[in-house]
């Protein structure tokens, strides 16, 4: 089964807020004298407010474990190590959006060195974005630090297989290299052993 590419519409964070704002705008057109229409509007506003509250509480309780780059702990994850395949030419995949996560990458480099590992987390995304992506968490010192996402080509290639592993509670750990002695840092992943690790 193919992994979903987008968050279900009813679970997308901005939707209840947009509905609530639209209903509040309608209060300018529907007056209390409108009788039952006004009562329906007030009931809809109350329901939308409850929806906002429930969605907020649900997000705090249920983590993806990396819905928006905030993975905090590796203890609950079963990690599958993808050892690199020996080759004359090293094949690497750059991490997209690394420029947005320079503080985290700096800390990862400081505590774990330039050569370390990264955990790939499917169904991660940027806040408010409806698009699922594969998150990259640097874990050189044992503490996850969000570095960005797999690029579109790598995401397309690995999305279904990594999502299937996520369903089993397993996440791939791959070799990573932080480039640049100072900001802006880049992050490169060696995915050469990923297929063998997932098959094995």
C-alpha positions as CSV (number, residue, x, y, z in Angstrom):
1,X,0.0,0.0,0.0
2,X,1.3,3.4,-0.9
3,X,2.2,5.8,1.9
4,X,0.0,8.9,2.1
5,X,1.6,12.1,0.8
6,X,-0.6,14.6,2.7
7,X,-2.2,15.0,6.1
8,X,-5.9,14.1,6.1
9,X,-7.8,17.4,5.7
10,X,-9.7,17.1,9.0
11,X,-6.4,16.6,10.9
12,X,-4.6,19.6,9.2
13,X,-3.9,22.1,12.0
14,X,-5.1,25.3,10.3
15,X,-8.5,23.9,9.2
16,X,-10.4,24.4,12.5
17,X,-9.0,27.9,12.9
18,X,-10.0,28.8,9.4
19,X,-13.5,27.4,10.0
20,X,-13.7,29.4,13.3
21,X,-12.6,32.6,11.6
22,X,-15.1,32.1,8.8
23,X,-17.9,31.6,11.3
24,X,-16.9,34.6,13.2
25,X,-17.0,36.7,10.0
26,X,-20.5,35.4,9.4
27,X,-21.6,36.9,12.7
28,X,-21.5,40.3,10.9
29,X,-24.1,39.1,8.5
30,X,-26.4,37.0,10.7
31,X,-28.1,39.1,13.4
32,X,-29.7,37.8,16.6
33,X,-33.1,38.7,15.1
34,X,-32.6,36.0,12.5
35,X,-33.9,33.6,15.0
36,X,-32.9,29.9,14.3
37,X,-30.1,30.9,11.9
38,X,-28.4,32.9,14.6
39,X,-28.7,29.9,17.0
40,X,-27.2,27.6,14.4
41,X,-24.3,30.0,13.9
42,X,-23.6,30.2,17.6
43,X,-23.7,26.4,17.9
44,X,-21.3,26.1,15.0
45,X,-18.9,28.6,16.6
46,X,-19.0,26.7,19.9
47,X,-18.4,23.4,18.0
48,X,-15.5,24.9,16.0
49,X,-13.9,26.2,19.3
50,X,-14.2,22.7,20.8
51,X,-12.6,21.3,17.6
52,X,-9.7,23.7,17.9
53,X,-9.2,22.7,21.6
54,X,-9.4,18.9,20.9
55,X,-6.9,19.2,18.0
56,X,-4.5,21.1,20.2
57,X,-4.7,18.6,23.0
58,X,-4.4,15.7,20.6
59,X,-1.2,17.1,19.1
60,X,0.3,17.5,22.5
61,X,-0.5,13.9,23.5
62,X,0.1,11.9,20.3
63,X,3.5,12.4,18.6
64,X,4.4,10.9,15.2
65,X,7.2,10.6,16.7
66,X,8.5,13.5,14.6
67,X,5.4,15.3,13.3
68,X,7.2,18.6,13.0
69,X,10.9,18.1,13.7
70,X,10.5,17.7,17.4
71,X,11.6,14.1,18.1
72,X,12.9,14.1,21.7
73,X,13.9,10.6,22.5
74,X,15.2,7.5,20.7
75,X,14.4,5.1,23.6
76,X,11.0,4.0,22.2
77,X,12.2,3.5,18.6
78,X,13.5,0.3,17.2
79,X,16.4,1.4,14.9
80,X,17.6,-0.5,11.8
81,X,21.2,0.4,11.0
82,X,21.9,0.8,7.3
83,X,25.7,0.2,7.0
84,X,27.2,1.9,3.9
85,X,28.1,-0.3,0.9
86,X,31.8,-0.2,0.1
87,X,32.3,1.5,-3.3
88,X,35.0,3.5,-5.1
89,X,32.7,6.5,-5.3
90,X,30.7,7.5,-2.3
91,X,27.1,8.1,-3.1
92,X,25.5,10.8,-0.9
93,X,22.1,12.5,-0.7
94,X,22.0,16.1,0.5
95,X,19.4,17.0,3.2
96,X,16.9,19.6,2.1
97,X,15.9,22.6,4.3
98,X,19.2,22.3,6.3
99,X,19.5,26.1,6.1
100,X,16.4,26.4,8.3
101,X,17.9,24.2,11.0
102,X,21.4,25.6,11.5
103,X,21.3,25.9,15.3
104,X,20.4,22.2,15.7
105,X,23.0,21.1,13.2
106,X,25.6,23.2,15.0
107,X,24.8,21.5,18.3
108,X,24.8,18.0,16.6
109,X,28.3,18.8,15.1
110,X,29.6,20.1,18.5
111,X,28.5,17.1,20.5
112,X,28.7,14.3,17.9
113,X,31.3,15.4,15.4
114,X,31.1,15.9,11.7
115,X,30.7,12.1,11.0
116,X,27.6,10.7,12.8
117,X,24.3,9.0,12.2
118,X,20.9,10.2,11.3
119,X,17.4,8.6,11.8
120,X,14.9,8.8,9.0
121,X,11.4,9.5,10.2
122,X,8.5,9.2,7.7
123,X,5.4,11.3,7.9
124,X,7.3,14.3,9.4
125,X,6.5,17.8,8.1
126,X,6.9,21.4,8.7
127,X,4.4,23.1,11.0
128,X,1.2,24.0,9.1
129,X,2.3,22.2,6.0
130,X,-0.1,19.6,4.7
131,X,2.6,17.6,3.0
132,X,4.3,14.6,4.6
133,X,8.0,14.3,4.2
134,X,10.8,12.1,5.6
135,X,12.4,13.9,8.5
136,X,16.2,13.7,9.2
137,X,17.3,13.6,12.8
138,X,21.0,13.8,13.6
139,X,21.8,11.5,16.5
140,X,25.6,11.6,16.9
141,X,25.4,12.1,20.7
142,X,22.3,10.1,21.3
143,X,20.0,13.1,21.3
144,X,18.0,13.8,18.2
145,X,18.5,17.1,16.4
146,X,16.3,18.0,13.4
147,X,18.4,18.7,10.3
148,X,15.8,18.9,7.6
149,X,14.1,16.5,5.2
150,X,15.1,14.1,2.4
151,X,14.9,15.9,-1.0
152,X,12.0,15.2,-3.3
153,X,13.8,12.5,-5.4
154,X,15.0,10.5,-2.4
155,X,11.6,11.0,-0.7
156,X,9.9,9.6,-3.7
157,X,12.2,6.6,-3.8
158,X,12.1,5.6,-0.1
159,X,8.7,6.9,1.1
160,X,6.7,3.7,0.8
161,X,9.5,1.4,2.2
162,X,10.3,3.6,5.2
163,X,6.6,4.1,5.9
164,X,6.1,0.4,5.9
165,X,8.9,0.1,8.5
166,X,7.3,2.9,10.6
167,X,4.1,0.8,10.7
168,X,6.2,-1.9,12.4
169,X,7.7,0.6,14.8
170,X,11.1,0.5,13.0
171,X,13.2,3.4,11.8
172,X,16.3,3.5,9.6
173,X,19.6,4.9,10.9
174,X,22.0,5.9,8.2
175,X,25.5,7.4,8.2
176,X,25.5,11.2,8.0
177,X,28.2,13.9,7.4
178,X,27.9,17.5,8.4
179,X,29.7,19.7,5.9
180,X,31.3,23.1,6.4
181,X,33.4,24.2,9.3
182,X,31.0,27.0,10.0
183,X,27.5,28.1,9.1
184,X,25.9,27.5,6.8
185,X,26.3,23.8,7.3
186,X,25.0,21.1,5.0
187,X,24.2,17.5,5.8
188,X,24.8,14.6,3.5
189,X,23.4,11.1,4.0
190,X,24.9,7.8,2.8
191,X,21.9,5.7,1.7
192,X,23.9,3.1,-0.1
193,X,23.1,0.4,2.5
194,X,19.5,1.4,3.1
195,X,17.9,-1.2,0.7
196,X,19.9,-4.1,2.2
197,X,19.0,-3.0,5.7
198,X,15.3,-2.8,5.0
199,X,15.3,-6.1,3.1
200,X,17.3,-7.8,5.9
